[in-house]
C-alpha cells in the first residue's frame, strides 16, 4: 500500500534501488510478484514501477515487463495497473508527484491504451512536471502510430508541449520520423525545431539526405552578405544618446531595455554582455538563432480572421497572442481553425533599409551599456 505521500516516495525509492542492482532474472521475478498485486486499486505497485522507470534504461524495463506479463492473468493485471496509472495521472485531486510518477510508467502499456491519455496530459493546464513526464513517457513508448497521432494533434498542443516533444525527438526514432514527415507535409516549420535538434539533424545527415532539404538552408548563411557589408560599424565611434533615439524609433514597439519599451520580444537588458559581433548578427539576421519562444505564429479562426503574433499565454480553453505595441488578443480554442508557426523570427529582416551603419553603431553602444535615463529623454 501507499496511502500517504511518504509511503509512496519510500516505495518509489525502493523501486529505484532494485532497478539499479537487480539482474534481469531477479527483475522479472520481482515484476511477476508485483503484477500479482495489481488486481485492486493500489498505488504501491505504481510507486515501485515508477522507481524502476527512473533508474533503468526504458528498453530493458519494457522487455522485463513483457516477460513478466507472459500469462493471460499477468497481462490482464498489467493492463489494470496501467489503467490505474492513467486514472491517477489525470486526477486533479492526487498530489502532483504521484501523478508524475504514474505518468512515467505509461510507456509500459499498450500504445492503443496510453496514446490518447499521454497526449491529453500535455494540455496547457497541466503542471510543468506532469507535462515533462508525459513527453518522456511518450518518447520511451517509441511507437510509430502513436507518434503520428501526436503530430495529427499538433495544433492543439501548447507551446511548451511542442518544444518538449521536438526536444525529445533524438531519444525516439518514432517521434523523429513523425517529425520529419510533419516537416515534409509543412504541418510544422523548420524554425520550430530547437536549435540543438536542427543542428544534430544536419550533423547526422549525409550529403544528399532529404532531411537537409526539409530543414532548408542553414540559418547561419541566410544574410551573410548584408552582415559583412555592415562590419565597419563595429569599429566606428558611437554615441549612446543617439543610440537611445534609434531604440525609440526602431525597437521600442517590440523590445524593452530597463523596463522602457514594449515587452513583445526579448528584454534587451540581457544582451549587454554579449560581443558586438553577435549583436550585429542578431539585428541584421534575427532568424539565424531564434528561440522557438519568439517565433511568430499565424492563427486562423473559424470566422475567417487571421491574427499574427507571439504566443503569450495558453490555457486548456484559450490562446493569447501578443502583437506589436503590446496589444494582446485572446481566442477561444473552440474558435481556432489553424495555428501555424512561421519560418522566421517575429522580428523581420531588412532593418538595414531603415537605419544607417552609424545608427547601428550607436544602437550597439546603447545595448552594451544601457542607460534608462537616456531612453527616457527621447
BATI-512347 format. One record per residue (C-alpha): residue in three letters; y, x, z; residue number from 1. Coordinates in steps of 0.001 Angstrom, whole numbers. Example, Ala and Ser with C-alpha at 12.3 -4.5 7.8 and 13.67 -1.06 7.14 Angstrom:
! residues 2
type | yy | xx | zz | seq
ALA | -4500 | 12300 | 7800 | 1
SER | -1060 | 13670 | 7140 | 2
***
This chain:
! residues 378
type | yy | xx | zz | seq
UNK | 0 | 0 | 0 | 1
UNK | 3653 | 998 | -492 | 2
UNK | 5622 | -1776 | 1131 | 3
UNK | 8590 | 403 | 2147 | 4
UNK | 10678 | 2883 | 115 | 5
UNK | 9480 | 5686 | 2413 | 6
UNK | 5803 | 4839 | 1805 | 7
UNK | 6412 | 4582 | -1934 | 8
UNK | 8091 | 8004 | -2026 | 9
UNK | 5298 | 9534 | 64 | 10
UNK | 2671 | 8288 | -2401 | 11
UNK | 4740 | 9441 | -5386 | 12
UNK | 4943 | 12955 | -3946 | 13
UNK | 1210 | 12868 | -3193 | 14
UNK | 550 | 11962 | -6820 | 15
UNK | 2735 | 14849 | -7967 | 16
UNK | 779 | 17272 | -5781 | 17
UNK | -2508 | 16009 | -7230 | 18
UNK | -1156 | 16323 | -10758 | 19
UNK | -185 | 19948 | -10234 | 20
UNK | -3512 | 21022 | -8713 | 21
UNK | -6374 | 18795 | -9879 | 22
UNK | -8851 | 19827 | -12559 | 23
UNK | -9478 | 17454 | -15458 | 24
UNK | -12717 | 16250 | -13870 | 25
UNK | -11115 | 15698 | -10462 | 26
UNK | -8177 | 13922 | -12105 | 27
UNK | -10437 | 11499 | -13956 | 28
UNK | -12405 | 10771 | -10795 | 29
UNK | -9178 | 10115 | -8897 | 30
UNK | -7891 | 7779 | -11616 | 31
UNK | -11177 | 5851 | -11704 | 32
UNK | -10880 | 5147 | -7974 | 33
UNK | -7202 | 4340 | -8374 | 34
UNK | -7788 | 1786 | -11120 | 35
UNK | -10338 | 72 | -8929 | 36
UNK | -7475 | -710 | -6519 | 37
UNK | -5159 | -2139 | -9170 | 38
UNK | -6595 | -5638 | -9067 | 39
UNK | -3923 | -7114 | -6786 | 40
UNK | -141 | -6661 | -6818 | 41
UNK | 181 | -3346 | -5055 | 42
UNK | 2895 | -763 | -5677 | 43
UNK | 790 | 2052 | -4223 | 44
UNK | -1095 | 2906 | -7437 | 45
UNK | 2175 | 2770 | -9376 | 46
UNK | 3730 | 5275 | -6972 | 47
UNK | 753 | 7632 | -7284 | 48
UNK | 627 | 7457 | -11091 | 49
UNK | 4394 | 7962 | -11370 | 50
UNK | 3929 | 11146 | -9323 | 51
UNK | 1242 | 12289 | -11747 | 52
UNK | 3522 | 11498 | -14692 | 53
UNK | 6316 | 13607 | -13235 | 54
UNK | 4100 | 16624 | -12589 | 55
UNK | 1846 | 16681 | -15656 | 56
UNK | 2089 | 17036 | -19402 | 57
UNK | 2112 | 13479 | -20734 | 58
UNK | -705 | 14019 | -23238 | 59
UNK | -3061 | 15344 | -20579 | 60
UNK | -2373 | 12386 | -18286 | 61
UNK | -2798 | 9891 | -21117 | 62
UNK | -6152 | 11434 | -22033 | 63
UNK | -7301 | 11333 | -18389 | 64
UNK | -6294 | 7674 | -18107 | 65
UNK | -8162 | 6868 | -21331 | 66
UNK | -11368 | 8335 | -19904 | 67
UNK | -10880 | 6620 | -16535 | 68
UNK | -10392 | 3252 | -18247 | 69
UNK | -13645 | 3557 | -20198 | 70
UNK | -15312 | 453 | -18765 | 71
UNK | -14144 | -3058 | -19576 | 72
UNK | -13222 | -3742 | -15952 | 73
UNK | -11278 | -475 | -15639 | 74
UNK | -9409 | -1261 | -18878 | 75
UNK | -8503 | -4684 | -17541 | 76
UNK | -7278 | -3118 | -14318 | 77
UNK | -5179 | -609 | -16274 | 78
UNK | -3580 | -3471 | -18213 | 79
UNK | -2958 | -5239 | -14914 | 80
UNK | -1393 | -2084 | -13468 | 81
UNK | 938 | -1754 | -16470 | 82
UNK | 1886 | -5431 | -16227 | 83
UNK | 2764 | -4874 | -12570 | 84
UNK | 4824 | -1831 | -13533 | 85
UNK | 6681 | -3893 | -16165 | 86
UNK | 7380 | -6569 | -13581 | 87
UNK | 8787 | -4032 | -11106 | 88
UNK | 10791 | -2155 | -13753 | 89
UNK | 12506 | -5379 | -14869 | 90
UNK | 13095 | -6663 | -11324 | 91
UNK | 16703 | -6669 | -10152 | 92
UNK | 15565 | -7024 | -6548 | 93
UNK | 13433 | -3874 | -6338 | 94
UNK | 15116 | -543 | -5453 | 95
UNK | 16259 | 1469 | -8473 | 96
UNK | 13980 | 4382 | -7515 | 97
UNK | 10931 | 2094 | -7529 | 98
UNK | 11965 | 544 | -10858 | 99
UNK | 12463 | 4039 | -12301 | 100
UNK | 9005 | 5146 | -11163 | 101
UNK | 7413 | 2013 | -12621 | 102
UNK | 9183 | 2575 | -15928 | 103
UNK | 7982 | 6188 | -16023 | 104
UNK | 4313 | 5142 | -16317 | 105
UNK | 4679 | 2530 | -19057 | 106
UNK | 3753 | 5035 | -21769 | 107
UNK | 185 | 4828 | -20430 | 108
UNK | -78 | 1217 | -21571 | 109
UNK | -956 | -306 | -24916 | 110
UNK | 2028 | 94 | -27287 | 111
UNK | 1947 | -3627 | -28051 | 112
UNK | 2130 | -4306 | -24314 | 113
UNK | 5001 | -1941 | -23462 | 114
UNK | 7259 | -1554 | -26518 | 115
UNK | 9421 | -4630 | -26025 | 116
UNK | 9855 | -4116 | -22251 | 117
UNK | 10843 | -474 | -22785 | 118
UNK | 13485 | -1393 | -25363 | 119
UNK | 14753 | -4187 | -23098 | 120
UNK | 15153 | -1632 | -20291 | 121
UNK | 17631 | 304 | -22464 | 122
UNK | 20075 | -2590 | -22034 | 123
UNK | 23723 | -1758 | -21341 | 124
UNK | 23466 | -3345 | -17891 | 125
UNK | 20562 | -1083 | -16833 | 126
UNK | 21270 | 1614 | -14227 | 127
UNK | 21506 | 5066 | -15881 | 128
UNK | 18353 | 6273 | -14077 | 129
UNK | 16368 | 3347 | -15460 | 130
UNK | 17668 | 3831 | -18984 | 131
UNK | 16727 | 7530 | -18864 | 132
UNK | 13243 | 6700 | -17562 | 133
UNK | 12673 | 4123 | -20301 | 134
UNK | 13735 | 6573 | -23019 | 135
UNK | 11480 | 9310 | -21603 | 136
UNK | 8552 | 6882 | -21366 | 137
UNK | 9192 | 5804 | -24958 | 138
UNK | 9138 | 9445 | -26068 | 139
UNK | 5882 | 10012 | -24164 | 140
UNK | 4385 | 6908 | -25787 | 141
UNK | 4954 | 8602 | -29171 | 142
UNK | 3798 | 5597 | -31184 | 143
UNK | 4922 | 5191 | -34794 | 144
UNK | 5033 | 1381 | -34810 | 145
UNK | 6913 | 1325 | -31508 | 146
UNK | 9473 | 3841 | -32782 | 147
UNK | 10033 | 1793 | -35942 | 148
UNK | 10551 | -1312 | -33791 | 149
UNK | 13075 | 600 | -31688 | 150
UNK | 15181 | 1547 | -34713 | 151
UNK | 14965 | -2010 | -36026 | 152
UNK | 16852 | -2986 | -32872 | 153
UNK | 19258 | -54 | -33134 | 154
UNK | 22323 | -2272 | -33408 | 155
UNK | 21545 | -3902 | -30057 | 156
UNK | 21303 | -618 | -28115 | 157
UNK | 24287 | 608 | -26087 | 158
UNK | 25843 | 3937 | -26988 | 159
UNK | 24175 | 5695 | -24046 | 160
UNK | 20805 | 4364 | -25179 | 161
UNK | 21341 | 5510 | -28766 | 162
UNK | 22370 | 9001 | -27662 | 163
UNK | 19392 | 9222 | -25315 | 164
UNK | 16870 | 8182 | -27945 | 165
UNK | 18236 | 10632 | -30520 | 166
UNK | 18279 | 13435 | -27942 | 167
UNK | 14602 | 12686 | -27183 | 168
UNK | 13554 | 12990 | -30844 | 169
UNK | 12444 | 16662 | -30544 | 170
UNK | 9909 | 15549 | -27890 | 171
UNK | 8383 | 12772 | -30010 | 172
UNK | 7208 | 13051 | -33595 | 173
UNK | 7186 | 9241 | -33797 | 174
UNK | 10864 | 8986 | -32818 | 175
UNK | 11732 | 11886 | -35127 | 176
UNK | 10019 | 10268 | -38131 | 177
UNK | 11574 | 6865 | -37421 | 178
UNK | 14979 | 8524 | -37006 | 179
UNK | 14680 | 10314 | -40359 | 180
UNK | 13630 | 7057 | -42013 | 181
UNK | 16660 | 5324 | -40492 | 182
UNK | 18872 | 8118 | -41866 | 183
UNK | 17279 | 7690 | -45286 | 184
UNK | 17960 | 3937 | -45205 | 185
UNK | 21504 | 4560 | -43910 | 186
UNK | 20763 | 2494 | -40809 | 187
UNK | 22212 | 5366 | -38767 | 188
UNK | 24752 | 8016 | -39689 | 189
UNK | 24097 | 11773 | -39588 | 190
UNK | 27219 | 12022 | -37430 | 191
UNK | 25452 | 10032 | -34701 | 192
UNK | 22954 | 12839 | -34145 | 193
UNK | 23676 | 15060 | -31146 | 194
UNK | 24713 | 18468 | -32422 | 195
UNK | 21671 | 20125 | -30857 | 196
UNK | 19343 | 17726 | -32691 | 197
UNK | 21062 | 18174 | -36062 | 198
UNK | 21090 | 21950 | -35658 | 199
UNK | 17385 | 22006 | -34727 | 200
UNK | 16510 | 19899 | -37777 | 201
UNK | 18411 | 22300 | -40015 | 202
UNK | 16775 | 25368 | -38443 | 203
UNK | 13264 | 23968 | -38810 | 204
UNK | 13715 | 22731 | -42400 | 205
UNK | 12622 | 24896 | -45295 | 206
UNK | 14645 | 25252 | -48496 | 207
UNK | 14485 | 22028 | -50487 | 208
UNK | 13329 | 19988 | -47483 | 209
UNK | 14509 | 16341 | -47904 | 210
UNK | 15714 | 16494 | -44289 | 211
UNK | 18611 | 18700 | -45410 | 212
UNK | 19748 | 16076 | -47909 | 213
UNK | 19577 | 13375 | -45233 | 214
UNK | 21745 | 15433 | -42899 | 215
UNK | 24312 | 16069 | -45612 | 216
UNK | 26490 | 19130 | -45854 | 217
UNK | 26761 | 21305 | -42787 | 218
UNK | 29728 | 20084 | -40753 | 219
UNK | 30899 | 23657 | -40303 | 220
UNK | 31753 | 24123 | -44011 | 221
UNK | 33489 | 20861 | -44983 | 222
UNK | 37091 | 22027 | -44750 | 223
UNK | 36801 | 25795 | -44588 | 224
UNK | 39371 | 26466 | -47304 | 225
UNK | 42043 | 24427 | -45537 | 226
UNK | 41401 | 26223 | -42249 | 227
UNK | 41518 | 29612 | -43962 | 228
UNK | 44890 | 28792 | -45519 | 229
UNK | 46365 | 27959 | -42094 | 230
UNK | 45152 | 31019 | -40165 | 231
UNK | 48603 | 32623 | -40347 | 232
UNK | 49831 | 30044 | -37847 | 233
UNK | 47671 | 31755 | -35202 | 234
UNK | 49903 | 34833 | -35205 | 235
UNK | 53431 | 33497 | -35778 | 236
UNK | 55824 | 32910 | -32866 | 237
UNK | 55734 | 29409 | -31437 | 238
UNK | 57855 | 27064 | -29316 | 239
UNK | 56161 | 24819 | -26710 | 240
UNK | 59095 | 22384 | -26627 | 241
UNK | 58779 | 21932 | -30379 | 242
UNK | 55020 | 21559 | -29848 | 243
UNK | 55692 | 18690 | -27441 | 244
UNK | 57661 | 16964 | -30189 | 245
UNK | 54736 | 17431 | -32610 | 246
UNK | 52372 | 15969 | -29995 | 247
UNK | 54598 | 12921 | -29536 | 248
UNK | 54783 | 12404 | -33324 | 249
UNK | 51174 | 13096 | -34350 | 250
UNK | 48868 | 12951 | -31313 | 251
UNK | 50466 | 10507 | -28870 | 252
UNK | 48765 | 7344 | -30197 | 253
UNK | 45242 | 8700 | -29613 | 254
UNK | 45330 | 11517 | -27027 | 255
UNK | 46712 | 12333 | -23600 | 256
UNK | 47927 | 15560 | -22033 | 257
UNK | 48562 | 15452 | -18278 | 258
UNK | 48388 | 11646 | -18434 | 259
UNK | 51068 | 11410 | -21152 | 260
UNK | 49845 | 9605 | -24268 | 261
UNK | 47106 | 7107 | -25156 | 262
UNK | 43502 | 7584 | -23926 | 263
UNK | 41623 | 6860 | -27147 | 264
UNK | 40186 | 10312 | -27904 | 265
UNK | 39522 | 13218 | -25517 | 266
UNK | 42147 | 14222 | -22923 | 267
UNK | 43581 | 17416 | -24405 | 268
UNK | 44243 | 18958 | -20997 | 269
UNK | 40575 | 20007 | -21192 | 270
UNK | 41172 | 22330 | -24170 | 271
UNK | 43793 | 24604 | -22589 | 272
UNK | 41363 | 27480 | -22001 | 273
UNK | 39852 | 27443 | -25478 | 274
UNK | 40791 | 30077 | -28083 | 275
UNK | 43462 | 29140 | -30623 | 276
UNK | 40977 | 29759 | -33435 | 277
UNK | 38709 | 26988 | -32139 | 278
UNK | 41595 | 24582 | -31586 | 279
UNK | 42770 | 25154 | -35162 | 280
UNK | 39319 | 24095 | -36410 | 281
UNK | 39383 | 21014 | -34165 | 282
UNK | 42765 | 19980 | -35586 | 283
UNK | 42032 | 20564 | -39268 | 284
UNK | 38314 | 19699 | -39289 | 285
UNK | 37899 | 17134 | -36490 | 286
UNK | 34433 | 16049 | -37620 | 287
UNK | 32884 | 19518 | -37548 | 288
UNK | 31767 | 19401 | -33905 | 289
UNK | 32416 | 15790 | -32981 | 290
UNK | 30671 | 14347 | -29935 | 291
UNK | 28832 | 11051 | -30594 | 292
UNK | 31009 | 9603 | -27804 | 293
UNK | 34028 | 9931 | -30095 | 294
UNK | 32579 | 8673 | -33347 | 295
UNK | 34371 | 5797 | -34984 | 296
UNK | 32389 | 2561 | -35211 | 297
UNK | 32769 | -386 | -37550 | 298
UNK | 31907 | -3775 | -36070 | 299
UNK | 31452 | -6787 | -38366 | 300
UNK | 31493 | -10223 | -36740 | 301
UNK | 29679 | -13364 | -37797 | 302
UNK | 33021 | -14987 | -38718 | 303
UNK | 33940 | -12223 | -41176 | 304
UNK | 36188 | -9947 | -39104 | 305
UNK | 35856 | -6155 | -39383 | 306
UNK | 37053 | -4080 | -36422 | 307
UNK | 37188 | -271 | -36264 | 308
UNK | 37389 | 1768 | -33069 | 309
UNK | 35602 | 3808 | -30420 | 310
UNK | 33097 | 2162 | -28109 | 311
UNK | 34977 | 1946 | -24816 | 312
UNK | 32598 | -202 | -22775 | 313
UNK | 29385 | -2174 | -23124 | 314
UNK | 27578 | -4814 | -21129 | 315
UNK | 24483 | -6819 | -21936 | 316
UNK | 26797 | -9555 | -23298 | 317
UNK | 29832 | -7780 | -24789 | 318
UNK | 31063 | -4696 | -26668 | 319
UNK | 34601 | -3370 | -26206 | 320
UNK | 36201 | -1231 | -28915 | 321
UNK | 39292 | 881 | -28206 | 322
UNK | 41749 | 1239 | -31062 | 323
UNK | 44906 | 3247 | -31699 | 324
UNK | 47792 | 2859 | -29227 | 325
UNK | 45303 | 1845 | -26531 | 326
UNK | 44514 | -1614 | -27887 | 327
UNK | 41116 | -2901 | -26715 | 328
UNK | 39077 | -5629 | -28396 | 329
UNK | 36099 | -7221 | -26644 | 330
UNK | 33494 | -9036 | -28739 | 331
UNK | 30546 | -11110 | -27573 | 332
UNK | 27238 | -9586 | -28706 | 333
UNK | 26288 | -13045 | -29986 | 334
UNK | 29179 | -12733 | -32483 | 335
UNK | 28214 | -9251 | -33740 | 336
UNK | 26650 | -9251 | -37195 | 337
UNK | 26548 | -5455 | -37557 | 338
UNK | 27624 | -2378 | -35589 | 339
UNK | 27548 | 856 | -37544 | 340
UNK | 28697 | 4361 | -36677 | 341
UNK | 30921 | 6145 | -39164 | 342
UNK | 30081 | 9527 | -40596 | 343
UNK | 33090 | 11269 | -39077 | 344
UNK | 35255 | 11526 | -36021 | 345
UNK | 37707 | 8692 | -35442 | 346
UNK | 40393 | 11373 | -35895 | 347
UNK | 40998 | 11590 | -39657 | 348
UNK | 41036 | 14666 | -41869 | 349
UNK | 44226 | 15647 | -43636 | 350
UNK | 46553 | 16308 | -40715 | 351
UNK | 47874 | 19335 | -42618 | 352
UNK | 49523 | 16928 | -45071 | 353
UNK | 51810 | 15641 | -42289 | 354
UNK | 52822 | 18848 | -40495 | 355
UNK | 53644 | 22419 | -41405 | 356
UNK | 51910 | 25648 | -40285 | 357
UNK | 54846 | 26182 | -37896 | 358
UNK | 54236 | 22709 | -36419 | 359
UNK | 50585 | 23600 | -35806 | 360
UNK | 51569 | 26897 | -34191 | 361
UNK | 53941 | 25022 | -31874 | 362
UNK | 51296 | 22406 | -31048 | 363
UNK | 48738 | 25113 | -30252 | 364
UNK | 51230 | 26760 | -27911 | 365
UNK | 51671 | 23481 | -26008 | 366
UNK | 47935 | 22763 | -25820 | 367
UNK | 47205 | 26259 | -24472 | 368
UNK | 49909 | 25846 | -21791 | 369
UNK | 50501 | 22098 | -21215 | 370
UNK | 53789 | 21003 | -19656 | 371
UNK | 54249 | 17366 | -18657 | 372
UNK | 57993 | 17888 | -18302 | 373
UNK | 58350 | 18957 | -21948 | 374
UNK | 56321 | 15920 | -23057 | 375
UNK | 58434 | 13505 | -21037 | 376
UNK | 61660 | 14941 | -22509 | 377
UNK | 60667 | 13886 | -26032 | 378
***
